[in-house]
Amino acid sequence: MKMGTRQRASTATTSTSTSSSSCFPLSQLQSLELWDVTELEFLPEEWLGNLTSLQHLVIGNCPNLTSLPQGIRNLKSLHRLEIRRCPILGQRCQRQTGEDWPNIAHVPYVEVDGKKQQQETIPSS
């Protein structure tokens, strides 16, 4: 999945075909990893619009990424968010104290640089 000429994004479940008849619908994307997008300062709101089935999002080595869009609140299927080596974003996603925490508090499992901010609990039977 191309995000720009000098940026790289990898996905776990997308099709590699570029034909419009066989493109993988983004509404069915379940896992997305963004790595080494060093020029990225924010995730555009429109990137999230059709990701209604997204369950797992990993953002790594994006040192200039400063925040997550409020639209991430609309990703009701998102169950796991991992942020790695994104110092500014990592601070903003700290449990209870980070400025972006209200946008991701609905995500059952949140991890920043290997530290769990929120861990899904399994109800006892």
Residue frames relative to the residue before (quaternion, step in Angstrom):
aa qw qx qy qz dx dy dz
M 1.0000 0.0000 0.0000 0.0000 0.00 0.00 0.00
K 0.2313 -0.7943 0.5479 0.1241 3.58 -0.56 1.08
M 0.1910 -0.7813 0.5875 0.0892 3.53 -0.94 0.96
G 0.7802 -0.1405 0.1190 0.5978 3.58 1.19 -0.36
T 0.6989 -0.5008 0.3053 0.4093 3.56 -1.22 0.21
R 0.7986 0.2406 -0.1354 0.5348 3.60 0.96 -0.74
Q 0.6061 0.5399 -0.3572 0.4620 3.56 1.23 0.26
R 0.1947 -0.7807 0.5865 0.0927 3.54 -1.13 0.68
A 0.0029 -0.7640 0.6452 -0.0013 3.51 -1.02 0.84
S 0.1252 -0.7806 0.6057 0.0901 3.55 -1.02 0.69
T 0.1215 -0.7897 0.5982 0.0617 3.51 -1.07 0.71
A 0.4780 -0.6946 0.4686 0.2637 3.51 -1.11 0.66
T 0.8301 0.2514 -0.0972 0.4881 3.58 1.00 -0.64
T 0.5014 0.6637 -0.4429 0.3346 3.62 1.11 0.32
S 0.5101 -0.6118 0.5132 0.3195 3.50 -1.32 0.42
T 0.3907 -0.7273 0.5086 0.2443 3.59 -1.06 0.59
S 0.5007 0.6616 -0.4246 0.3623 3.58 1.23 -0.08
T 0.2770 -0.7680 0.5517 0.1703 3.57 -1.06 0.69
S 0.4512 0.6786 -0.4580 0.3552 3.58 1.24 -0.01
S 0.4986 -0.6822 0.4410 0.3026 3.58 -0.82 0.96
S 0.6493 0.5250 -0.3311 0.4395 3.60 1.08 -0.56
S 0.7770 0.2970 -0.1794 0.5252 3.58 1.15 -0.43
C 0.3484 0.7394 -0.5062 0.2750 3.61 1.20 0.35
F 0.4711 -0.6604 0.5118 0.2829 3.51 -1.08 0.79
P 0.3956 -0.7218 0.5030 0.2637 3.62 -0.65 0.99
L 0.4717 -0.7002 0.4575 0.2792 3.57 -0.75 1.02
S 0.5804 0.5885 -0.3812 0.4142 3.59 1.13 -0.46
Q 0.6937 0.4477 -0.2728 0.4939 3.61 1.25 -0.32
L 0.4437 0.6993 -0.4504 0.3336 3.59 1.28 -0.08
Q 0.1788 -0.8192 0.5406 0.0683 3.58 -0.75 1.06
S 0.7966 0.1421 -0.0597 0.5846 3.58 1.13 -0.57
L 0.0093 0.7968 -0.6023 0.0480 3.56 -0.93 0.93
E 0.0630 -0.7766 0.6265 0.0209 3.55 -0.98 0.92
L 0.0975 -0.7599 0.6414 0.0413 3.55 -0.91 0.99
W 0.0444 0.8114 -0.5763 0.0866 3.58 -0.56 1.19
D 0.8743 0.1158 -0.0718 0.4659 3.53 -1.20 0.66
V 0.3909 0.6677 -0.5284 0.3494 3.56 0.96 0.83
T 0.0919 -0.8839 0.4578 0.0246 3.52 0.60 1.27
E 0.6806 0.4873 -0.2964 0.4599 3.60 1.12 -0.49
L 0.5361 0.6517 -0.3878 0.3708 3.56 1.27 -0.25
E 0.1721 -0.8006 0.5691 0.0744 3.59 -0.74 1.09
F 0.7879 -0.0237 0.0154 0.6152 3.59 1.17 -0.52
L 0.4483 -0.6449 0.5384 0.3054 3.55 -1.24 0.46
P 0.4023 -0.7188 0.5042 0.2594 3.58 -0.61 1.03
E 0.5943 -0.6069 0.4123 0.3293 3.54 -1.00 0.93
E 0.6688 0.5277 -0.3075 0.4239 3.59 0.97 -0.85
W 0.5454 0.6045 -0.4107 0.4103 3.63 1.15 -0.33
L 0.7227 0.4575 -0.2414 0.4584 3.56 1.06 -0.74
G 0.4611 0.7567 -0.4014 0.2315 3.57 1.17 -0.53
N 0.8047 0.2819 -0.1388 0.5037 3.59 0.81 -0.95
L 0.5243 0.6605 -0.4059 0.3521 3.60 1.22 0.06
T 0.0996 0.8659 -0.4831 0.0831 3.56 0.96 0.90
S 0.7241 0.4071 -0.2471 0.4989 3.63 1.15 -0.45
L 0.4003 0.7451 -0.4631 0.2648 3.59 1.28 -0.01
Q 0.1397 -0.8162 0.5600 0.0268 3.55 -0.76 1.14
H 0.7999 0.1633 -0.0370 0.5763 3.58 1.08 -0.76
L 0.0084 0.7932 -0.6069 0.0493 3.57 -0.71 1.11
V 0.0506 -0.7717 0.6340 -0.0036 3.55 -0.87 1.06
I 0.0451 -0.7646 0.6430 0.0029 3.55 -0.92 0.98
G 0.0896 0.8385 -0.5271 0.1049 3.57 -0.54 1.15
N 0.8595 0.0770 -0.0924 0.4968 3.51 -1.13 0.81
C 0.4233 0.6285 -0.5121 0.4044 3.52 0.80 1.15
P 0.1244 -0.8769 0.4586 0.0726 3.58 0.52 1.21
N 0.7197 0.4375 -0.2575 0.4737 3.59 1.13 -0.48
L 0.4534 0.6774 -0.4573 0.3557 3.58 1.28 0.02
T 0.1830 -0.8516 0.4890 0.0478 3.56 -0.47 1.23
S 0.8223 -0.0291 0.0310 0.5674 3.62 1.12 -0.37
L 0.3972 -0.6543 0.5816 0.2757 3.49 -1.40 0.20
P 0.4984 -0.6605 0.4553 0.3286 3.59 -0.98 0.70
Q 0.6103 -0.5603 0.4160 0.3749 3.57 -1.18 0.55
G 0.5691 0.6313 -0.3613 0.3835 3.57 1.17 -0.57
I 0.5175 0.6310 -0.4295 0.3868 3.59 1.20 -0.29
R 0.5363 0.6212 -0.3913 0.4163 3.59 1.24 -0.39
N 0.6675 0.5233 -0.2888 0.4441 3.57 1.14 -0.64
L 0.5686 0.5826 -0.3872 0.4329 3.59 1.25 -0.16
K 0.1133 -0.8565 0.5028 0.0293 3.55 0.39 1.28
S 0.6570 0.5062 -0.3132 0.4625 3.62 1.17 -0.44
L 0.5127 0.6612 -0.4172 0.3547 3.59 1.25 -0.29
H 0.0785 -0.8278 0.5552 -0.0160 3.55 -0.55 1.25
R 0.7959 0.1685 -0.0714 0.5770 3.57 1.18 -0.46
L 0.0053 -0.7724 0.6339 -0.0396 3.55 -0.89 1.06
E 0.0190 -0.7890 0.6137 -0.0244 3.56 -0.79 1.07
I 0.0744 -0.7761 0.6261 0.0064 3.54 -0.91 1.01
R 0.0011 0.8100 -0.5830 0.0630 3.56 -0.70 1.13
R 0.8707 -0.0035 -0.0239 0.4913 3.55 -0.99 0.92
C 0.4932 0.5570 -0.4774 0.4675 3.52 0.88 1.09
P 0.2145 -0.8585 0.4426 0.1453 3.60 0.41 1.21
I 0.6801 0.4731 -0.3022 0.4715 3.60 0.86 -0.87
L 0.6875 0.4734 -0.2817 0.4731 3.57 0.82 -0.99
G 0.6143 0.5662 -0.3420 0.4302 3.58 1.00 -0.77
Q 0.6554 0.4980 -0.3054 0.4786 3.57 0.98 -0.83
R 0.6892 0.4929 -0.2809 0.4508 3.57 0.96 -0.84
C 0.7108 0.4346 -0.2490 0.4938 3.60 1.24 -0.37
Q 0.3511 0.7291 -0.5086 0.2941 3.60 1.18 0.44
R 0.5869 -0.6093 0.4164 0.3330 3.54 -1.00 0.92
Q 0.8701 0.0776 -0.1248 0.4705 3.51 -0.99 1.07
T 0.7897 0.3552 -0.1884 0.4634 3.65 0.87 -0.80
G 0.6197 0.5797 -0.3465 0.3998 3.61 1.12 -0.53
E 0.5822 -0.6188 0.4113 0.3302 3.55 -1.07 0.77
D 0.7171 0.4181 -0.2525 0.4972 3.61 1.11 -0.61
W 0.4013 0.7421 -0.4720 0.2559 3.61 1.22 -0.11
P 0.6430 0.5238 -0.3567 0.4300 3.68 0.84 -0.75
N 0.6522 0.5252 -0.3118 0.4489 3.60 1.13 -0.59
I 0.7858 0.3067 -0.1559 0.5140 3.61 1.13 -0.55
A 0.3938 0.7524 -0.4599 0.2594 3.60 1.24 -0.01
H 0.6289 0.5523 -0.3319 0.4351 3.62 1.18 -0.50
V 0.5743 0.5942 -0.3777 0.4177 3.61 1.24 -0.35
P 0.4508 -0.7347 0.4347 0.2607 3.62 -0.59 1.10
Y 0.7973 0.1436 -0.0771 0.5812 3.64 1.02 -0.70
V 0.0558 0.7782 -0.6197 0.0854 3.55 -0.64 1.18
E 0.0009 -0.7921 0.6089 -0.0424 3.56 -0.88 1.02
V 0.0711 -0.7798 0.6217 0.0164 3.55 -0.93 0.97
D 0.8394 -0.1237 0.0254 0.5286 3.58 -0.62 1.21
G 0.7586 -0.4164 0.1960 0.4612 3.54 0.88 1.02
K 0.6465 0.4848 -0.3242 0.4918 3.59 1.26 -0.07
K 0.3920 -0.7298 0.5159 0.2181 3.53 -0.74 1.10
Q 0.2298 -0.7606 0.5968 0.1117 3.54 -0.85 1.05
Q 0.7626 -0.0112 0.0458 0.6451 3.48 1.20 -0.71
Q 0.0819 -0.8024 0.5910 0.0149 3.55 -0.83 0.98
E 0.4949 -0.6614 0.4850 0.2872 3.50 -0.88 1.03
T 0.2204 -0.7672 0.5881 0.1303 3.55 -0.90 0.90
I 0.3022 -0.7391 0.5780 0.1683 3.52 -1.04 0.85
P 0.4128 -0.7250 0.4849 0.2623 3.58 -0.59 1.09
S 0.4349 -0.6871 0.5111 0.2786 3.57 -1.00 0.79
S 0.4138 -0.7354 0.4822 0.2355 3.55 -1.07 0.74
